């Protein structure tokens, strides 16, 4: 097998990985670059985004746009695969923004964890992981006795983080090459709050404050679950119709498996509830819009929580609309990363024990992986460089 990282060897987001044999050519993720990142320029891949189709399949690890954003550029006729629940969540989002490619999303092929997908002489096995996107996956890629593990984005400090290492031990074992995300390699080393700890903090805040507004990504299901289950009995948990549809998707697929993802008591906000929520209190999920500003202005004594990456409101990746929305309300940070800490990176590396070596991607400082005190060989590739397992 051969590996080509078309983009993502020295930046966070915009990831595109090719894995090929003499008989098959597959891709993992087709991501957009993050706002504020110095653009790598015009991006085309022969046989995938331009020319005649010469690709057997594209697999998406999850629905964040820095991993899936270029899906509409994939040539017709190339099969696209995505997690079953992830596709339904992405469809809900696409319908809201009136995505012009919504029919293509409906035609995505879907999989569940541990399905074995044969693409000519390549076998792809998806492995469910913990991430700030629901239904996110690593991929084990096997061909002719060689094995590659592509981590996508993952972490160990979320609600399902404790299952990642046991899953790798049971279903993966040793691999030849590990392609791993390295977001944390360029960031300060610090102890990350676990989602469970955030939930306990949310419980205290909601107990001490009658009205709480939370600015949170509509697809960050674990964070929403933390607030939902932290809301005291008698208070309302509120959102809009779109957000409720998103939570209904999760409840339908996972609500019977665990109460964590059962959102049956969510209420859609409407003016008819104004008197009741003022009397009983609430936790309300909001997004940056004038619609929510009008609601928030009616509760000046509320607590406002910013439950997103701080890079969206400061630094090179900042979003001006978010900056404007949050500036007038004194939003307090309330967040933990969706990515693996350095300790988690090391734990995954040592669990799959790659015999050839490790290829870091999704990082602004991939060479920093050598500082994790591991005995493996590291290959910090350049974009478009071919790496052979032979």
Secondary structure, 3 states (H helix, E strand, C coil): CEEEEEECCCCCECCEEEEECCCCEEEEEECCECCCCCCCCCCCCECCCECCCCCCEEECCCCCHHHHCCHHHCCCCCCEEEEHHHHHHHHHHHHHCCCCCHHHHHCCEEECCCCEEEECCEEEEEEEEECCCCCEEEEEEEECCEEEEECCCCECCCCCCHHHHHHHHHHCCCCCEEEEECHHHHCCCCCCCCHHHHHHHHHHHHHHCCEEEEEECCCCHHHHHHHHHHCCCCCEEEECHHHHHHHHHHHHHHCCCCHHHCCCCCEECCHHHHHHHHHHCEEEEECCCHHHHHHHHCCCCCEEEEECCHHHCCCCCCCHHHHHHHHCCCCEECCCCCCCCHHHHHHHHHHHCCCCEEEEECCCCHHHHHHHCCCCCECCCCCCCEEECC
